[in-house]
Amino acid sequence: MEREYQHFRGAFATGRLSESRIARWLIHEERWNILPAYDLEQATGKGPRLFTPDGELVVPDLLAMKFHENECLLAWYEAKHKTHFTWYRRARSWQTGVDLRHYLDYLKVQELTGQEVYLCFFHEGFMPSASDRANGSPSVCPTGLYRQSLRILMDLEDHRGEYQRDGRRYQMVYWNERDLVRVATVEQVKYRQT
């Protein structure tokens, strides 16, 4: 149990650091004003929620706003930190993904608010896992900050699957790296000066 807790704490801290780096990049490179929804986390450990007549929905990490041509633009950004892409040998491609339940909530948030939801994946490591190398992956993973709108990604799902960690099953949805747009290098995100 202690090992699981330490793993969670480490992943949580890394995720928060990446969320703030992605937020900083959006502020300085794309001129968004950011409301970090992840700071609204409840004391129960639950992430930020949108309360609707039909129940609660998990919201993306960041609500971005900017004034442009007499109009207030809004967009949601979900910020994910990934150690590296995963090689999916069936499709012979690098892939990344998100928790299926959160993805389904993000689709509903997009529909209910009328605001675009973007998934951002910060892939920092260029070394594939030993398992990926054993399954025929290239010797180097792509790296950087990748992004795509859910309006596009919902039609480009490669597959849904699950993985196990610490005795629990996690359902996921996956996309190919080629269906995402690389918007920044690791260095541009990681070492961005304020």
HELIX and SHEET records of a PDB file:
HELIX    1   1 GLU A    2  GLU A   30  1                                  29    
HELIX    2   2 ALA A   37  LEU A   40  5                                   4    
HELIX    3   3 LEU A  100  THR A  113  1                                  14    
HELIX    4   4 ALA A  130  ALA A  134  1                                   5    
HELIX    5   5 LEU A  150  LEU A  153  1                                   4    
HELIX    6   6 GLU A  177  ASP A  179  5                                   3    
HELIX    7   7 VAL A  186  LYS A  190  1                                   5    
SHEET    1   A 6 ASN A  33  PRO A  36  0                                        
SHEET    2   A 6 LEU A  62  HIS A  68 -1                                        
SHEET    3   A 6 GLU A  71  LYS A  82 -1                                        
SHEET    4   A 6 VAL A 117  HIS A 123  1                                        
SHEET    5   A 6 GLY A 144  SER A 149 -1                                        
SHEET    6   A 6 VAL A 181  ALA A 184 -1                                        
SHEET    1   B 2 ARG A  49  THR A  52  0                                        
SHEET    2   B 2 GLY A  55  VAL A  58 -1                                        
SHEET    1   C 4 THR A  86  TYR A  88  0                                        
SHEET    2   C 4 SER A  93  ASP A  99 -1                                        
SHEET    3   C 4 ARG A 168  ASN A 176 -1                                        
SHEET    4   C 4 HIS A 159  ARG A 165 -1                                        
END                                                                             
